[in-house]
Amino acid sequence: MQSLAAGLPLGKDLLLLISIDWKNIPVGLVASSASFLCSVMIVQFALDYWL
C-alpha cells in the first residue's frame, strides 16, 4: 500500500508544476541522458579494465 501513497504529495504541488516553464522538460531530459551515458562509459571502462 505504500506505493499507492507515493504519488499523493505530488497533487498538492500540481499548480506549481503547471506553472513551471515547458523549457525545463528538455533540459531535464538532456541532463538525465547525459548522466546515464556517463555512467555507462564509466562502467564500460571499469569492466574492460578488470575483466
N, CA, C and O atoms as a GROMACS GRO file, in nm:
protein
  204
    1MET      N    1   0.080  -0.120   0.000
    1MET     CA    2   0.000   0.000   0.000
    1MET      C    3   0.084   0.126   0.000
    1MET      O    4   0.033   0.235  -0.026
    2GLN      N    5   0.212   0.113   0.028
    2GLN     CA    6   0.298   0.231   0.032
    2GLN      C    7   0.313   0.292  -0.107
    2GLN      O    8   0.325   0.414  -0.120
    3SER      N    9   0.314   0.208  -0.210
    3SER     CA   10   0.332   0.262  -0.345
    3SER      C   11   0.212   0.346  -0.389
    3SER      O   12   0.228   0.435  -0.472
    4LEU      N   13   0.094   0.318  -0.336
    4LEU     CA   14  -0.022   0.399  -0.371
    4LEU      C   15  -0.011   0.539  -0.314
    4LEU      O   16  -0.058   0.635  -0.376
    5ALA      N   17   0.049   0.553  -0.199
    5ALA     CA   18   0.060   0.683  -0.135
    5ALA      C   19   0.180   0.763  -0.184
    5ALA      O   20   0.194   0.880  -0.149
    6ALA      N   21   0.265   0.703  -0.264
    6ALA     CA   22   0.387   0.772  -0.306
    6ALA      C   23   0.357   0.892  -0.396
    6ALA      O   24   0.432   0.990  -0.392
    7GLY      N   25   0.252   0.887  -0.475
    7GLY     CA   26   0.222   0.997  -0.565
    7GLY      C   27   0.131   1.103  -0.506
    7GLY      O   28   0.107   1.205  -0.571
    8LEU      N   29   0.080   1.083  -0.387
    8LEU     CA   30  -0.014   1.178  -0.329
    8LEU      C   31   0.046   1.314  -0.300
    8LEU      O   32  -0.020   1.414  -0.325
    9PRO      N   33   0.168   1.325  -0.248
    9PRO     CA   34   0.222   1.458  -0.224
    9PRO      C   35   0.240   1.540  -0.352
    9PRO      O   36   0.249   1.663  -0.345
   10LEU      N   37   0.246   1.477  -0.465
   10LEU     CA   38   0.260   1.548  -0.592
   10LEU      C   39   0.136   1.630  -0.623
   10LEU      O   40   0.145   1.736  -0.685
   11GLY      N   41   0.020   1.582  -0.578
   11GLY     CA   42  -0.106   1.650  -0.607
   11GLY      C   43  -0.116   1.788  -0.544
   11GLY      O   44  -0.178   1.877  -0.600
   12LYS      N   45  -0.057   1.806  -0.428
   12LYS     CA   46  -0.067   1.936  -0.362
   12LYS      C   47   0.017   2.042  -0.432
   12LYS      O   48  -0.010   2.161  -0.416
   13ASP      N   49   0.116   2.002  -0.509
   13ASP     CA   50   0.201   2.096  -0.583
   13ASP      C   51   0.168   2.099  -0.732
   13ASP      O   52   0.250   2.139  -0.813
   14LEU      N   53   0.048   2.057  -0.766
   14LEU     CA   54   0.011   2.048  -0.907
   14LEU      C   55   0.012   2.184  -0.975
   14LEU      O   56   0.059   2.196  -1.088
   15LEU      N   57  -0.038   2.287  -0.909
   15LEU     CA   58  -0.038   2.421  -0.968
   15LEU      C   59   0.104   2.472  -0.989
   15LEU      O   60   0.132   2.542  -1.086
   16LEU      N   61   0.193   2.439  -0.897
   16LEU     CA   62   0.333   2.478  -0.913
   16LEU      C   63   0.396   2.406  -1.032
   16LEU      O   64   0.471   2.466  -1.109
   17LEU      N   65   0.365   2.278  -1.047
   17LEU     CA   66   0.419   2.202  -1.160
   17LEU      C   67   0.366   2.254  -1.294
   17LEU      O   68   0.439   2.255  -1.393
   18ILE      N   69   0.241   2.297  -1.295
   18ILE     CA   70   0.183   2.350  -1.419
   18ILE      C   71   0.248   2.484  -1.455
   18ILE      O   72   0.265   2.514  -1.573
   19SER      N   73   0.283   2.562  -1.354
   19SER     CA   74   0.338   2.695  -1.380
   19SER      C   75   0.484   2.692  -1.424
   19SER      O   76   0.535   2.792  -1.474
   20ILE      N   77   0.552   2.579  -1.407
   20ILE     CA   78   0.692   2.570  -1.450
   20ILE      C   79   0.698   2.575  -1.602
   20ILE      O   80   0.618   2.512  -1.671
   21ASP      N   81   0.792   2.649  -1.653
   21ASP     CA   82   0.806   2.667  -1.797
   21ASP      C   83   0.835   2.534  -1.866
   21ASP      O   84   0.904   2.449  -1.810
   22TRP      N   85   0.782   2.516  -1.985
   22TRP     CA   86   0.798   2.390  -2.057
   22TRP      C   87   0.943   2.366  -2.100
   22TRP      O   88   0.979   2.253  -2.131
   23LYS      N   89   1.025   2.470  -2.101
   23LYS     CA   90   1.164   2.455  -2.143
   23LYS      C   91   1.246   2.374  -2.043
   23LYS      O   92   1.354   2.326  -2.077
   24ASN      N   93   1.197   2.358  -1.922
   24ASN     CA   94   1.268   2.277  -1.824
   24ASN      C   95   1.260   2.128  -1.854
   24ASN      O   96   1.345   2.052  -1.808
   25ILE      N   97   1.161   2.086  -1.931
   25ILE     CA   98   1.145   1.944  -1.964
   25ILE      C   99   1.260   1.896  -2.052
   25ILE      O  100   1.322   1.795  -2.018
   26PRO      N  101   1.293   1.962  -2.164
   26PRO     CA  102   1.407   1.916  -2.244
   26PRO      C  103   1.539   1.924  -2.168
   26PRO      O  104   1.626   1.839  -2.185
   27VAL      N  105   1.555   2.026  -2.085
   27VAL     CA  106   1.678   2.038  -2.007
   27VAL      C  107   1.691   1.919  -1.912
   27VAL      O  108   1.800   1.863  -1.897
   28GLY      N  109   1.581   1.880  -1.849
   28GLY     CA  110   1.583   1.764  -1.762
   28GLY      C  111   1.612   1.635  -1.837
   28GLY      O  112   1.684   1.549  -1.787
   29LEU      N  113   1.556   1.622  -1.956
   29LEU     CA  114   1.582   1.502  -2.037
   29LEU      C  115   1.728   1.495  -2.080
   29LEU      O  116   1.788   1.387  -2.077
   30VAL      N  117   1.785   1.607  -2.118
   30VAL     CA  118   1.926   1.610  -2.159
   30VAL      C  119   2.016   1.577  -2.040
   30VAL      O  120   2.113   1.502  -2.054
   31ALA      N  121   1.984   1.634  -1.924
   31ALA     CA  122   2.064   1.607  -1.805
   31ALA      C  123   2.057   1.460  -1.765
   31ALA      O  124   2.158   1.400  -1.729
   32SER      N  125   1.939   1.403  -1.771
   32SER     CA  126   1.923   1.261  -1.736
   32SER      C  127   1.996   1.172  -1.837
   32SER      O  128   2.062   1.075  -1.799
   33SER      N  129   1.985   1.206  -1.964
   33SER     CA  130   2.052   1.127  -2.068
   33SER      C  131   2.203   1.136  -2.054
   33SER      O  132   2.273   1.035  -2.068
   34ALA      N  133   2.254   1.255  -2.027
   34ALA     CA  134   2.399   1.272  -2.011
   34ALA      C  135   2.449   1.196  -1.889
   34ALA      O  136   2.556   1.135  -1.894
   35SER      N  137   2.374   1.198  -1.782
   35SER     CA  138   2.412   1.124  -1.662
   35SER      C  139   2.415   0.974  -1.690
   35SER      O  140   2.507   0.905  -1.648
   36PHE      N  141   2.315   0.925  -1.762
   36PHE     CA  142   2.310   0.784  -1.797
   36PHE      C  143   2.427   0.744  -1.886
   36PHE      O  144   2.491   0.642  -1.864
   37LEU      N  145   2.456   0.826  -1.988
   37LEU     CA  146   2.565   0.793  -2.081
   37LEU      C  147   2.700   0.796  -2.010
   37LEU      O  148   2.786   0.712  -2.038
   38CYS      N  149   2.720   0.891  -1.920
   38CYS     CA  150   2.845   0.896  -1.844
   38CYS      C  151   2.860   0.772  -1.756
   38CYS      O  152   2.969   0.716  -1.746
   39SER      N  153   2.753   0.730  -1.692
   39SER     CA  154   2.762   0.611  -1.608
   39SER      C  155   2.788   0.487  -1.692
   39SER      O  156   2.861   0.397  -1.648
   40VAL      N  157   2.732   0.481  -1.810
   40VAL     CA  158   2.758   0.367  -1.899
   40VAL      C  159   2.904   0.364  -1.941
   40VAL      O  160   2.966   0.258  -1.945
   41MET      N  161   2.960   0.481  -1.973
   41MET     CA  162   3.102   0.485  -2.012
   41MET      C  163   3.193   0.446  -1.896
   41MET      O  164   3.293   0.377  -1.917
   42ILE      N  165   3.160   0.489  -1.776
   42ILE     CA  166   3.242   0.453  -1.660
   42ILE      C  167   3.237   0.304  -1.634
   42ILE      O  168   3.340   0.242  -1.608
   43VAL      N  169   3.118   0.246  -1.642
   43VAL     CA  170   3.104   0.101  -1.621
   43VAL      C  171   3.175   0.024  -1.731
   43VAL      O  172   3.240  -0.077  -1.705
   44GLN      N  173   3.164   0.071  -1.854
   44GLN     CA  174   3.230   0.003  -1.965
   44GLN      C  175   3.382   0.005  -1.945
   44GLN      O  176   3.449  -0.096  -1.967
   45PHE      N  177   3.435   0.119  -1.905
   45PHE     CA  178   3.578   0.130  -1.880
   45PHE      C  179   3.620   0.037  -1.766
   45PHE      O  180   3.721  -0.032  -1.775
   46ALA      N  181   3.540   0.035  -1.660
   46ALA     CA  182   3.572  -0.050  -1.544
   46ALA      C  183   3.568  -0.197  -1.581
   46ALA      O  184   3.655  -0.273  -1.538
   47LEU      N  185   3.471  -0.238  -1.658
   47LEU     CA  186   3.462  -0.380  -1.697
   47LEU      C  187   3.575  -0.418  -1.791
   47LEU      O  188   3.630  -0.528  -1.781
   48ASP      N  189   3.612  -0.329  -1.882
   48ASP     CA  190   3.723  -0.358  -1.971
   48ASP      C  191   3.855  -0.363  -1.895
   48ASP      O  192   3.944  -0.441  -1.929
   49TYR      N  193   3.866  -0.281  -1.792
   49TYR     CA  194   3.991  -0.276  -1.715
   49TYR      C  195   4.007  -0.399  -1.627
   49TYR      O  196   4.117  -0.455  -1.620
   50TRP      N  197   3.899  -0.442  -1.560
   50TRP     CA  198   3.911  -0.550  -1.465
   50TRP      C  199   3.889  -0.688  -1.527
   50TRP      O  200   3.933  -0.788  -1.470
   51LEU      N  201   3.824  -0.696  -1.639
   51LEU     CA  202   3.797  -0.828  -1.698
   51LEU      C  203   3.884  -0.857  -1.815
   51LEU      O  204   3.873  -0.964  -1.875
   0.00000   0.00000   0.00000
